[in-house]
Amino acid sequence: MRQPNLSDVALFAAVVEAGGFRAAAQKRGMSASSLSDCIRRLESDLGLRLLNRTTRSITPTSAGERLLERLRPALDEISAAFNDLDDDSHRPVGTLKLNVPVPVARFLLPDLLSRFLKLYPAVNVEVVMENTFIDVIAAGYDAGVRYEESLAKDMIAIPVGPRRQRFVAAAAPAYLAAHGTPRHPSELTEHQLLGHRFESGKVGIFEFEKDGRTLRVPPQGQLVTSSHDLKTSAAINGLGIIYTFEDFIREPLADGRLTPILEDWWQSFDGPYLYYHGRRHMPSPLRAFVDFLKAEGQERT
């Protein structure tokens, strides 16, 4: 095996990220044929085929995936190091890749990113919604947002958004008129409870807390779904009691389509955190976002 050209390695990563030679070549300001020659040279140097090529798609082989998984953090570090050399203009430039849970993407990021991107017009942001905890660095993200119980111990974490949030329970007025209003969590076993199935396959438990006492009620009802919108619509239509993040049903609670129940038992919890690896060379878009969030936190206190 000959020692490969590092620029060819970077071009290989660019082809995989762009999903094809043409798109990667346009971003690099070169022809697709020249880019293809570079990849062939890299494959020849390594003695391995790195890409599966068809008329419709370009995908990495298993060897290509392994190589990219090992190289991506190093390539990110190289890119960050070059960005740090841009002393003439300290404006952050590049793409910030975030992995966040659904509630954060729906209710927190729209306002935050709107203000952040106006401050930094040379920064692009890619957001992927995912509720399970992942290794953000290995998966190619700059940072993730999760709640405290899902944070890795070796990551740096800073608060994002409101510091207290709540799980709430509610039902349509028509449902409560027909089936009665529960006064204690133990009475929920006599009601239709709308279940939520997580990406892990587990169905969420209705959990309540009061005076240091916690009660958990497994949902028993006709509907279980992974869709927050479907669950909310079902509750509004009188199919049962919903238990969810307060933000998901804030509007129907405000306009009376849903009636809150068991409010004394609602469970509150800490808001989410942005977490990222404490590497030496932080990409400038991530550094700017971290500074932005810290300033936001100072304004709230």
N, C-alpha and C positions, 0 to 999 in steps of 0.2 A: 504493500500500500504506500503510495506516494503522499507526502504531506500536502494536504489540500490548500488552495488559495482561500484565505479568510473572506475575501469579497465574494467568492462563489458561494460560500456558506451563508452569508447574509442574503444573497440573491435567492438561494433555496428557501430560506425562511419567508422571504417576501412573496414568492410564488404560492406557497402554502397558505399564507395569510390572505392573499388576494383571491385565491381560488382559481388561478389560471395565469398563463404567461402574458396574455394581452394586457390584463388589468395591472399586473405587477410591472410590466415594461413601461406602461404609461406613467405610473407613479415614479419610476426610476429614470424616466427620460431617455429610454433606449428602445431599440427595436425588439420585437418578440423573438425574432430569429437569433439575435445576438444573445439574448437572455437564455434561450434554449441551449445554445452552444455552451454557455457557462455551466449550466446544470449538467449537461452531458460530460463536460470536463471534470466536474466534481464527482460524478458517479464513476468515471473512469479512474480517477485518483484513488477513490475509496474501494473500488472493486465491488460496488454494491449498487443495486437499482433503488433509488430513493423515491421515485414518483411513478404512480400508475397513470398512464396517459391514454385517454380515449378521446373520441371526437367531441364528447359532451362535457367531460369533466377531467380535472387534474386532482388526484388525491395522493397523499403520502403512503408509501408502503409501510409495513410494520417496522422495517429498519429506519425508514425516514421519520416515522413517528417517534421512535426511541431517540434518534439523533436530535430531533427538534426539541423534545422534552428536556434533554440535557443542555442544549445550547441556548434556548430562549432566554433564561435568566442572564447568561453571559452577554448575549447580544443586547439585552435591555440595559445592562450595565455600561457597555461600550457606548450605546446611544446616549445614555444619561451623562457619561463623561464628556462626550463631545458637546452636548448641550451646555454643560457647565463652563466650557471654554468661551462661550459667546458673551464676552465681557462688554462688548460694545452696546449691546441691548439686553437688558435683564428681563425682557418680556418673556414669559413662559410660552413655549412653542411645542406643539406636538399633540398626541392623543392620550387622553386619560381613560383607562378601561376600568369600569366598576362592575362588581357583581353584588347585587342587592336583593333582599326579599321583596315580595309583592307589595306589602303595605308601604314600605319605604319608597318604592318606585311610584306608587299611585298618589301618595299623600304628602310626601316630604320633598322628594327630589324636584318636582316641577318648579316650585318656587325657588329653591336653592340654586338649581342649575340655571334658571333664567337670569338671576342676578350675577352668578359666577361667570357665565359666558359673556355677559355684557362687559364685565371687567376685563376679560381676557379673550379678545377676538381671535387670537392666533391659536387658541386651544380648541381641540375637538374632544367630544366625550362620547364614549360607547358604553351603554348600560345594558347588562343582561340580568334578567330576573331569575332568581333561583333561591328556594327557601332552605335547602340543605346546606350545611357547612362544607366549604371546600378549601383546599390549599390554593389561595389566590395566586401565589407566585408560580406554582407548578402549572396552573391552568392558564397562565398568560395574562392575568389581570394585575393592575397596579395596586388595587385595594378592594376590600369588600366592606359591606355594611351588615352587621348582625346584632342580635341582642346578647346581653352579657353572658348568658349561660352557654352560648355557642362560640365564645371567643377562645382562640388558641393562646396558650400562656406565653409563647415566645413572640407574640405580635405586639406592636404599639397600637393602642386604641385611644381614640378621642371621641367625646360625645358629639352626636349629631341630632339636631332638632329638639323638640320638647323632651324634658327629662323625666316626666311622668306620663304614662299612658294607662289605659284601662281596658279590661275585657268587660263587655256588657251583655246583658240578657234582655230580650224584648220579644214582643209578639204583636200581631195586628189586633186592634180593638175588637174586630169581629170574632177572632179566635178566642180571646179572653171572655167575651160575652157568652160564647157557646160552651167553653170548657172550664171557666173559672180562672181566677188569678192566683197563682201559687204564692204563698206567704213565707215559705221556707224551702230551701233547696231540696230537702227530702221529699217534697211533694212533686218534684219534677218527674218521678218515676211513673206518675199517672198521666203524663202529657206526651204529646208528639214533640220530640226534640230533633231538630234539623242537624244532621251530622256533617262534619267536614273531614274529608280524607286527604292526608298530607302526601307529599311526594314519596315519603318512606313507606307508604301503604297503610300506616296507622290512622285510625279515626280519633280525632281529638276528643278529649274529655271536657265536660262542663265542670269548671273548677271555681269554687267560691271561697271567700275568706272573711271572717269577722271575729274580732276580739281574740286573735291568735289561733282561731280554729279554722281548719280547712276541710271543706267537703267536696268530694269528687263524684260526679254523676255521669256514667257512660250513656251516651245518647241512644235512645230507643225510639225509632220513628220510621216513617215510610220513605224518607229521602236522605241519602248520603251523597255528597258531591265534593269535588275538588274546586268547584267554581264559586267564588264569593258572590258574584253577580246572581247566579241561579239561586243560591241559598237566600240571599236578600229578597229576591223577587218572590220566592216561595213563602217567606215569612210575611211579606206585605200582603200576599194573597190568602193568608189565613191557614197555611198548611202546618204551622207549628211554631215552636219557640226557637229563636236564633240566639247563638252565643258567639261573639266575635269581637274583633278590635272595634273600639268605639268609632273610629274614623270611617269604617266601612258603612255604618248605618247612621251617621250623624244627621244627614238630611232627612231621612224618613222619621227619625226621632223628633227633629225640630218641627216638621210639618204635620205630625200627628198620624202618619200612616203606620207607625210602630209606637207601641207604648212600652216604656221601660218597666221591668219587673225586678224584684229582689235587689234593689239599688244598694241597700245596706250591706250586701254580700259581694258587691262587685270588687274584683281583684285588680289592684294597680301594680305597675311594675316599671322598672327603669326603661327609659327610651333607648334607641339603638346607638351603636358606636361604629365609626369608621375604623377599620383595622388594616394595618399594612406592615410589611417587613421593615425592620430598622436597618436597612442596608446603608452603606456609606454614601453611594451616589443615588440620591433620590431624583427621579425624573422631574423636570421642571413643572409639568402640568400637575403632578401629584403634590409637589411642594406648595404650589400656589393654592391648590384646593385645601390642603391641610391648614395653611395660614388663614385662608378664607373662613374655614369652619371655626378655627380658634377665635377669630375676631367676632364671629357670630355669637359664640358662647359668651364672650366678654360683654357683648351688648345686652344679653339677656339677664346677666347677673347684676 
